[in-house]
Amino acid sequence: METLNQVLSLMEAFKAFDGDNDGCINEA
């Protein structure tokens, strides 16, 4: 079971990869 901090960290990491904030991992 993941803690809330781990979930938030994953979300932040995902946002870093989601360059155009469309929910898909990409560089643009």
Backbone torsions as a table, in degrees:
resi	resn	phi	psi	omega
1	MET	NA	124.4	-176.8
2	GLU	-84.6	146.4	176.6
3	THR	-81.1	165.5	179.9
4	LEU	-61.1	-36.8	179.5
5	ASN	-62.7	-39.4	178.9
6	GLN	-65.0	-40.9	178.8
7	VAL	-63.6	-44.2	179.3
8	LEU	-63.4	-38.2	178.5
9	SER	-63.9	-41.2	178.0
10	LEU	-63.7	-40.3	179.3
11	MET	-64.4	-40.8	178.7
12	GLU	-64.9	-40.2	178.8
13	ALA	-64.5	-40.1	179.0
14	PHE	-64.2	-43.0	179.2
15	LYS	-60.1	-36.8	-179.3
16	ALA	-63.4	-33.2	178.9
17	PHE	-85.0	-22.2	-178.3
18	ASP	-86.4	80.8	-170.3
19	GLY	-61.6	-34.6	-176.8
20	ASP	-111.4	14.5	172.5
21	ASN	57.8	33.8	178.6
22	ASP	-101.0	4.9	177.7
23	GLY	88.8	-0.1	177.9
24	CYS	-114.0	138.2	-179.3
25	ILE	-73.5	117.3	176.8
26	ASN	-161.2	175.0	-175.0
27	GLU	-93.3	-25.3	-176.9
28	ALA	-81.2	NA	NA
